Amino acid sequence: MLVRFIAAALISLSAVELALYRVTTRVHGESFGIFHGLLLALPLILGVVILVAAKPIARWLSEKLDE
């Protein structure tokens, strides 16, 4: 459950950051920087990967904490 929460938090945080970056570039009349946008999207990609592999990650983390 904790792994899914962390994945959802990463996805939502990244989505908010991307939206805010898009709004600020539009308000200031600047162009949307692709490299900066990709950097802001990294947590979103990581969150999706964690969400897809949540069960194996949770199992691995549980085994590591049991040792």
Secondary structure, DSSP 8 states (H G I E B T S, - for coil): -HHHHHHHHHHHHHHHHHHHHHHHHHHTT----HHHHHHHHHHHHHHHHHHHTHHHHHHHHHHHHH-
